[in-house]
């Protein structure tokens, strides 16, 4: 395992673009802290974002995981280009000649995916703790370390998404085409949901029950949007006669769906590589 990981780290080490994009990703996560400094002035009315509770424990785990997950496309570029470079620079063929099996090659990529996801999750956790202790109104240990399941959901989401990107990188061999295919797949999922909801079943509940098994939708469902949980938003909705009947929990069935997709993407990657003439 360590040997396989070392091989991949050596490749990333000499890839300046991968190092730069990875750095940008982590810098952008730290920029979440800038949200705290945003202040709006409307005459005598001052509004500061941080005062609205977005950095309160335990809400911060949900909010930061949601925002950081949006930025995952940066690391997706690294994963896709990492695979595309294997074909461009013929390192894949050289690795196989040097005695690395195709199974070990896929395993080395998956280990790299796990490492990226783990480091990202750890980094997000540290940033969240710093922001929380700086701005949260609640610092009791029991409150601070509740809702940590959002970090788990963030990790699972990254692993599933990066595995999908790895699969696309192996499938189409070119990073630009792989990212383009990813966008097309996202559009197809939305079109499919629309057809299910408006044309086939004409029922949003049935459409959502089916679409929850779509890969990108399953990843999205891991961490639902958090802003409607805020007390200010809830109060405003109640005054307008509206109510949010929404489950914000990280659901076990959604985790299971993502585990299955991750396994399928890695398995399909291996099958393609095994059958392809290099």
C-alpha positions as semicolon CSV with decimal commas, in nm:
position;residue;x (nm);y (nm);z (nm)
1;X;0,000;0,000;0,000
2;X;0,276;0,243;0,097
3;X;0,470;0,149;-0,216
4;X;0,170;0,226;-0,436
5;X;0,103;0,553;-0,257
6;X;0,467;0,656;-0,289
7;X;0,453;0,600;-0,666
8;X;0,154;0,833;-0,697
9;X;0,299;1,098;-0,468
10;X;0,614;1,106;-0,678
11;X;0,403;1,176;-0,988
12;X;0,213;1,456;-0,812
13;X;0,536;1,598;-0,675
14;X;0,664;1,665;-1,026
15;X;0,330;1,794;-1,156
16;X;0,333;2,169;-1,100
17;X;-0,026;2,217;-1,218
18;X;-0,156;1,955;-0,972
19;X;0,035;2,116;-0,685
20;X;-0,094;2,463;-0,776
21;X;-0,458;2,358;-0,807
22;X;-0,439;2,165;-0,480
23;X;-0,296;2,473;-0,308
24;X;-0,573;2,691;-0,453
25;X;-0,835;2,451;-0,319
26;X;-0,705;2,465;0,038
27;X;-0,661;2,842;0,021
28;X;-1,023;2,878;-0,091
29;X;-1,139;2,671;0,206
30;X;-0,960;2,911;0,439
31;X;-1,136;3,197;0,263
32;X;-1,457;3,079;0,428
33;X;-1,329;3,287;0,718
34;X;-1,371;3,598;0,502
35;X;-1,747;3,548;0,520
36;X;-1,721;3,651;0,884
37;X;-1,590;3,994;0,788
38;X;-1,870;4,075;0,541
39;X;-2,079;4,360;0,678
40;X;-2,372;4,541;0,518
41;X;-2,466;4,894;0,616
42;X;-2,815;5,024;0,538
43;X;-2,838;5,364;0,698
44;X;-2,842;5,303;1,071
45;X;-2,883;4,929;1,022
46;X;-2,566;4,718;1,032
47;X;-2,569;4,356;0,927
48;X;-2,268;4,127;0,977
49;X;-2,283;3,777;0,834
50;X;-2,093;3,616;1,123
51;X;-2,353;3,749;1,369
52;X;-2,627;3,543;1,204
53;X;-2,500;3,221;1,361
54;X;-2,337;3,052;1,061
55;X;-2,023;2,993;1,269
56;X;-2,204;2,869;1,577
57;X;-2,139;2,515;1,690
58;X;-2,271;2,271;1,578
59;X;-2,418;2,450;1,271
60;X;-2,069;2,536;1,145
61;X;-1,998;2,170;1,063
62;X;-2,296;2,163;0,828
63;X;-2,229;2,505;0,674
64;X;-1,856;2,462;0,615
65;X;-1,894;2,109;0,477
66;X;-2,157;2,234;0,232
67;X;-1,947;2,531;0,114
68;X;-1,623;2,331;0,091
69;X;-1,797;2,057;-0,109
70;X;-1,885;2,312;-0,376
71;X;-1,513;2,372;-0,426
72;X;-1,437;2,004;-0,487
73;X;-1,422;2,065;-0,862
74;X;-1,068;2,200;-0,812
75;X;-0,943;1,868;-0,680
76;X;-1,149;1,691;-0,946
77;X;-0,929;1,863;-1,204
78;X;-0,624;1,717;-1,029
79;X;-0,773;1,365;-1,027
80;X;-0,876;1,378;-1,393
81;X;-0,548;1,531;-1,513
82;X;-0,355;1,280;-1,302
83;X;-0,516;1,000;-1,503
84;X;-0,491;1,180;-1,836
85;X;-0,117;1,235;-1,783
86;X;-0,072;0,861;-1,747
87;X;-0,171;0,826;-2,111
88;X;-0,005;1,145;-2,236
89;X;0,335;1,070;-2,080
90;X;0,301;0,692;-2,115
91;X;0,375;0,643;-1,745
92;X;0,091;0,391;-1,726
93;X;0,259;0,167;-1,982
94;X;0,595;0,213;-1,812
95;X;0,450;0,121;-1,472
96;X;0,308;-0,200;-1,618
97;X;0,638;-0,282;-1,785
98;X;0,812;-0,229;-1,450
99;X;0,594;-0,498;-1,295
100;X;0,293;-0,307;-1,161
101;X;-0,028;-0,499;-1,230
102;X;-0,337;-0,324;-1,360
103;X;-0,513;-0,406;-1,034
104;X;-0,232;-0,244;-0,836
105;X;-0,242;0,057;-1,068
106;X;-0,612;0,118;-1,000
107;X;-0,555;0,056;-0,630
108;X;-0,277;0,318;-0,627
109;X;-0,515;0,573;-0,780
110;X;-0,789;0,490;-0,531
111;X;-0,545;0,523;-0,240
112;X;-0,457;0,869;-0,373
113;X;-0,828;0,954;-0,386
114;X;-0,866;0,845;-0,025
115;X;-0,562;1,049;0,077
116;X;-0,689;1,366;-0,092
117;X;-1,031;1,321;0,069
118;X;-0,884;1,250;0,413
119;X;-0,648;1,550;0,408
120;X;-0,930;1,775;0,284
121;X;-1,160;1,654;0,560
122;X;-0,895;1,701;0,828
123;X;-0,814;2,049;0,698
124;X;-1,182;2,144;0,691
125;X;-1,221;2,017;1,047
126;X;-0,932;2,231;1,173
127;X;-1,059;2,542;0,992
128;X;-1,408;2,484;1,133
129;X;-1,277;2,447;1,487
130;X;-1,078;2,770;1,460
131;X;-1,372;2,964;1,320
132;X;-1,612;2,808;1,568
133;X;-1,406;2,892;1,873
134;X;-1,357;3,243;1,735
135;X;-1,720;3,326;1,660
136;X;-1,953;3,066;1,813
137;X;-2,184;3,158;2,099
138;X;-2,173;2,798;2,221
139;X;-1,841;2,645;2,321
140;X;-1,950;2,356;2,544
141;X;-1,767;2,036;2,446
142;X;-2,090;1,843;2,398
143;X;-2,216;2,103;2,152
144;X;-1,881;2,157;1,976
145;X;-1,843;1,793;1,881
146;X;-2,204;1,722;1,788
147;X;-2,307;1,699;1,421
148;X;-1,963;1,569;1,321
149;X;-2,143;1,337;1,081
150;X;-2,124;1,622;0,830
151;X;-1,747;1,572;0,816
152;X;-1,809;1,204;0,746
153;X;-2,055;1,300;0,472
154;X;-1,798;1,541;0,329
155;X;-1,535;1,267;0,319
156;X;-1,770;1,016;0,156
157;X;-1,883;1,279;-0,095
158;X;-1,525;1,356;-0,198
159;X;-1,432;0,989;-0,230
160;X;-1,738;0,915;-0,444
161;X;-1,689;1,223;-0,662
162;X;-1,317;1,167;-0,710
163;X;-1,381;0,800;-0,793
164;X;-1,627;0,915;-1,060
165;X;-1,364;1,155;-1,197
166;X;-1,105;0,877;-1,197
167;X;-1,344;0,656;-1,392
168;X;-1,406;0,933;-1,647
169;X;-1,032;0,997;-1,678
170;X;-0,973;0,632;-1,762
171;X;-1,275;0,616;-1,991
172;X;-1,196;0,912;-2,217
173;X;-0,820;0,955;-2,154
174;X;-0,823;1,335;-2,189
175;X;-0,883;1,567;-1,895
176;X;-1,078;1,830;-2,091
177;X;-1,311;1,569;-2,239
178;X;-1,352;1,400;-1,901
179;X;-1,454;1,726;-1,734
180;X;-1,683;1,799;-2,027
181;X;-1,843;1,456;-1,987
182;X;-1,891;1,533;-1,617
183;X;-2,084;1,849;-1,703
184;X;-2,293;1,664;-1,962
185;X;-2,372;1,391;-1,707
186;X;-2,487;1,658;-1,459
187;X;-2,718;1,809;-1,722
188;X;-2,854;1,464;-1,815
189;X;-2,938;1,392;-1,452
190;X;-3,132;1,720;-1,426
191;X;-3,315;1,652;-1,753
192;X;-3,399;1,299;-1,637
193;X;-3,537;1,434;-1,310
194;X;-3,746;1,687;-1,500
195;X;-3,888;1,417;-1,727
196;X;-3,969;1,196;-1,428
197;X;-4,136;1,481;-1,243
198;X;-4,326;1,655;-1,522
199;X;-4,378;1,395;-1,796
200;X;-4,364;1,036;-1,671
201;X;-4,495;1,027;-1,314
202;X;-4,596;1,392;-1,266
203;X;-4,514;1,345;-0,899
204;X;-4,214;1,508;-0,732
205;X;-4,199;1,245;-0,456
206;X;-4,167;0,958;-0,704
207;X;-3,917;1,155;-0,912
208;X;-3,702;1,226;-0,605
209;X;-3,725;0,863;-0,494
210;X;-3,579;0,753;-0,827
211;X;-3,331;1,037;-0,879
212;X;-3,172;0,977;-0,538
213;X;-2,996;0,681;-0,702
214;X;-2,834;0,899;-0,971
215;X;-2,462;0,927;-0,884
216;X;-2,425;1,306;-0,874
217;X;-2,763;1,348;-0,709
218;X;-2,669;1,091;-0,445
219;X;-2,352;1,288;-0,373
220;X;-2,549;1,611;-0,352
221;X;-2,798;1,457;-0,110
222;X;-2,524;1,379;0,142
223;X;-2,503;1,742;0,255
224;X;-2,823;1,938;0,204
225;X;-2,822;2,317;0,187
226;X;-2,787;2,455;0,541
227;X;-2,901;2,818;0,522
228;X;-3,271;2,744;0,573
229;X;-3,175;2,599;0,914
230;X;-3,077;2,943;1,043
231;X;-3,308;3,091;1,303
232;X;-3,341;3,419;1,112
233;X;-3,451;3,238;0,797
234;X;-3,694;3,019;0,992
235;X;-3,845;3,324;1,164
236;X;-3,883;3,512;0,836
237;X;-4,052;3,209;0,678
238;X;-4,294;3,176;0,971
239;X;-4,389;3,542;0,944
240;X;-4,470;3,489;0,578
241;X;-4,681;3,188;0,663
242;X;-4,430;2,940;0,527
243;X;-4,258;2,655;0,708
244;X;-3,956;2,444;0,622
245;X;-4,036;2,076;0,649
246;X;-3,694;1,948;0,559
247;X;-3,467;1,676;0,690
248;X;-3,110;1,802;0,715
249;X;-2,964;1,482;0,863
250;X;-2,696;1,273;0,696
251;X;-2,901;0,966;0,607
252;X;-2,757;0,616;0,617
253;X;-2,925;0,512;0,291
254;X;-2,761;0,804;0,109
255;X;-2,424;0,700;0,249
256;X;-2,489;0,344;0,130
257;X;-2,580;0,462;-0,222
258;X;-2,254;0,656;-0,240
259;X;-2,055;0,356;-0,116
260;X;-2,209;0,146;-0,392
261;X;-2,133;0,405;-0,661
262;X;-1,776;0,440;-0,537
263;X;-1,726;0,064;-0,560
264;X;-1,879;0,056;-0,908
265;X;-1,663;0,340;-1,038
266;X;-1,344;0,176;-0,914
267;X;-1,452;-0,165;-1,047
268;X;-1,548;-0,023;-1,387
269;X;-1,216;0,162;-1,401
270;X;-1,037;-0,167;-1,350
271;X;-1,251;-0,347;-1,610
272;X;-1,183;-0,079;-1,872
273;X;-0,810;-0,082;-1,799
274;X;-0,799;-0,461;-1,803
275;X;-0,966;-0,488;-2,141
276;X;-0,794;-0,193;-2,305
277;X;-0,493;-0,251;-2,524
278;X;-0,223;-0,016;-2,395
